[in-house]
Amino acid sequence: MKEYPIVMGFDDARYEGFDSKTTHLIGVVCQGTRMVGVSIGKIDIDGTNSTDVLVSLVRLKENHVQYVITDTITFGGFNIMDIQRVYQETKKPVIAVVDRSVDLNSVKQALVKKFPDSYREKLKLIISAGNLYQHEITTAGGNSTIFFHAIGIDIDRVRALLNKISIDSKQPECTRMAHLIGGGFVGK
């Protein structure tokens, strides 16, 4: 692994109220922990287009990006990324970082309630993300526990990468910056 790996981190922008139809998906390219680029797309709230938008944003920077890192696999409510398809279409290892363990039964109940006719497809995407691995990380903020899904990369390499690109919080700098940038947007 390079001393300063080039990663592209994704998070969604905030949105307000039930009237919001779309929000932004922000991609931040970092070399190590230094931001070198930003790409922005639009996704539907609770829609199905986050995978397509994410892949298109990665392709804008694909000659440079080595790893794709996301803040969870869900964007804009329940617009769930297909982690397998992102890997297949970009040929980049994909790591979805989660700040806590996921209770799949609670998620299923929420999906059934919100999408009674189509929850199965969304649930399949969550299950296809694979195992949720735990990792202890030490940053400027102290010791923390994070969790992640990963495809296209060895789990020990994920751990080493996360240690290298997480300095101020347990979130990797690329997704932390995407989150900060996303805070400046409000979906409509």
C-alpha positions as CSV (number, residue, x, y, z in Angstrom):
1,M,0.0,0.0,0.0
2,K,1.3,3.4,-0.9
3,E,2.3,5.8,1.8
4,Y,-0.5,8.2,0.6
5,P,-3.2,6.1,-0.9
6,I,-5.7,7.9,-3.2
7,V,-9.2,7.3,-1.9
8,M,-12.6,8.7,-2.9
9,G,-15.0,9.0,0.0
10,F,-18.8,9.4,-0.2
11,D,-21.5,10.8,2.0
12,D,-24.9,12.3,1.3
13,A,-26.0,15.8,2.0
14,R,-28.6,16.6,4.5
15,Y,-32.2,17.1,3.5
16,E,-35.2,18.5,5.4
17,G,-38.7,17.3,5.7
18,F,-41.0,14.9,3.9
19,D,-41.2,17.2,0.9
20,S,-37.6,16.6,-0.1
21,K,-37.3,14.6,-3.3
22,T,-33.5,14.7,-3.9
23,T,-30.3,15.3,-2.1
24,H,-26.6,15.6,-3.1
25,L,-24.1,12.8,-3.1
26,I,-20.6,14.2,-2.4
27,G,-17.4,12.4,-3.4
28,V,-14.2,13.7,-1.9
29,V,-10.8,12.5,-3.3
30,C,-8.0,12.5,-0.9
31,Q,-4.3,11.6,-1.3
32,G,-3.7,10.2,2.1
33,T,-5.6,12.6,4.3
34,R,-5.2,15.7,2.0
35,M,-8.2,16.7,-0.1
36,V,-7.4,17.0,-3.8
37,G,-10.8,16.9,-5.5
38,V,-14.6,17.0,-5.0
39,S,-17.4,15.7,-7.2
40,I,-21.1,16.1,-6.6
41,G,-24.2,14.3,-8.0
42,K,-27.9,14.2,-7.1
43,I,-29.8,11.2,-5.8
44,D,-33.4,10.5,-5.0
45,I,-34.5,10.3,-1.4
46,D,-35.4,6.7,-0.7
47,G,-34.8,6.0,-4.4
48,T,-32.7,3.5,-6.2
49,N,-30.1,5.6,-8.1
50,S,-27.3,5.9,-5.5
51,T,-25.2,3.1,-7.2
52,D,-25.5,4.7,-10.6
53,V,-24.6,8.2,-9.4
54,L,-21.7,6.9,-7.2
55,V,-20.2,4.9,-10.1
56,S,-20.5,7.9,-12.4
57,L,-18.7,10.1,-9.9
58,V,-15.9,7.5,-9.4
59,R,-15.5,7.3,-13.2
60,L,-14.8,11.0,-13.3
61,K,-11.6,10.4,-11.2
62,E,-11.0,6.7,-12.0
63,N,-7.5,7.2,-13.3
64,H,-6.3,8.3,-9.9
65,V,-8.6,6.7,-7.3
66,Q,-7.4,3.4,-5.8
67,Y,-10.1,2.8,-3.2
68,V,-13.8,3.8,-2.8
69,I,-14.9,4.5,0.8
70,T,-18.5,5.2,1.7
71,D,-20.2,6.3,4.9
72,T,-22.5,3.3,5.2
73,I,-24.3,1.7,2.2
74,T,-27.4,3.9,2.5
75,F,-27.7,7.4,1.2
76,G,-30.7,9.8,1.1
77,G,-32.8,7.8,3.5
78,F,-33.1,4.3,2.1
79,N,-31.4,4.8,-1.3
80,I,-29.2,1.7,-0.8
81,M,-25.9,1.3,-2.7
82,D,-25.2,-2.0,-4.4
83,I,-21.7,-2.5,-3.1
84,Q,-21.1,-5.5,-5.4
85,R,-22.1,-3.5,-8.5
86,V,-19.9,-0.6,-7.5
87,Y,-16.9,-2.9,-7.3
88,Q,-17.8,-4.7,-10.6
89,E,-18.2,-1.5,-12.5
90,T,-15.3,0.5,-11.1
91,K,-12.8,-2.2,-10.5
92,K,-11.9,-0.4,-7.3
93,P,-12.1,-2.0,-3.8
94,V,-15.1,-0.7,-1.9
95,I,-15.2,-0.2,1.8
96,A,-18.4,0.9,3.5
97,V,-17.7,2.3,7.0
98,V,-20.3,2.2,9.7
99,D,-20.0,3.8,13.1
100,R,-22.0,1.1,14.9
101,S,-23.2,-2.5,14.5
102,V,-26.3,-2.9,12.5
103,D,-29.4,-4.7,13.8
104,L,-30.7,-6.3,10.6
105,N,-34.1,-7.2,12.1
106,S,-34.7,-3.5,13.0
107,V,-33.7,-2.5,9.5
108,K,-36.0,-5.1,7.9
109,Q,-38.9,-3.9,10.0
110,A,-38.3,-0.3,9.0
111,L,-38.0,-1.3,5.3
112,V,-41.3,-3.4,5.5
113,K,-43.1,-0.4,7.1
114,K,-41.8,2.2,4.6
115,F,-41.7,0.0,1.4
116,P,-44.3,-2.8,1.9
117,D,-44.3,-3.7,-1.8
118,S,-40.6,-3.4,-2.6
119,Y,-38.7,-3.9,0.7
120,R,-37.2,-7.2,-0.5
121,E,-35.0,-5.6,-3.2
122,K,-33.6,-3.1,-0.7
123,L,-33.0,-5.9,1.9
124,K,-31.1,-8.0,-0.7
125,L,-28.7,-5.1,-1.3
126,I,-28.0,-4.8,2.5
127,I,-27.4,-8.6,2.7
128,S,-25.2,-8.6,-0.4
129,A,-22.9,-6.1,1.3
130,G,-21.6,-9.1,3.2
131,N,-20.0,-9.4,6.6
132,L,-19.8,-6.4,8.9
133,Y,-16.3,-6.4,10.4
134,Q,-15.2,-4.7,13.6
135,H,-12.0,-2.6,13.9
136,E,-10.5,-0.8,16.8
137,I,-8.9,2.5,15.7
138,T,-6.8,5.1,17.5
139,T,-7.0,8.7,16.2
140,A,-6.6,12.2,17.6
141,G,-10.0,11.7,19.2
142,G,-8.8,8.6,21.1
143,N,-9.7,5.0,20.8
144,S,-12.9,4.1,18.9
145,T,-14.6,1.1,17.4
146,I,-15.8,1.1,13.8
147,F,-17.4,-1.4,11.6
148,F,-17.1,-2.0,7.8
149,H,-18.2,-4.0,4.8
150,A,-15.5,-4.6,2.2
151,I,-15.3,-6.1,-1.3
152,G,-12.3,-6.5,-3.6
153,I,-9.7,-6.1,-0.8
154,D,-8.3,-8.3,2.0
155,I,-9.6,-7.4,5.4
156,D,-6.2,-6.9,6.9
157,R,-5.4,-4.3,4.2
158,V,-8.7,-2.6,5.0
159,R,-7.6,-2.3,8.6
160,A,-4.2,-0.9,7.6
161,L,-5.9,1.6,5.2
162,L,-8.4,2.8,7.8
163,N,-5.5,3.4,10.3
164,K,-3.7,5.4,7.6
165,I,-6.5,7.7,6.5
166,S,-8.4,8.3,9.8
167,I,-6.7,11.0,11.8
168,D,-9.2,13.4,13.5
169,S,-12.1,10.9,14.1
170,K,-13.0,7.3,13.5
171,Q,-14.4,8.3,10.1
172,P,-11.8,8.3,7.3
173,E,-10.9,11.8,6.3
174,C,-12.4,11.4,2.9
175,T,-15.9,10.5,4.2
176,R,-15.6,13.0,7.1
177,M,-14.9,15.8,4.6
178,A,-17.8,14.7,2.3
179,H,-20.1,14.8,5.4
180,L,-18.9,18.3,6.2
181,I,-19.4,19.5,2.7
182,G,-22.8,17.9,2.6
183,G,-23.8,19.8,5.7
184,G,-23.8,23.0,3.5
185,F,-26.5,21.6,1.2
186,V,-30.2,21.1,1.7
187,G,-32.0,18.7,-0.6
188,K,-35.3,19.8,-2.2
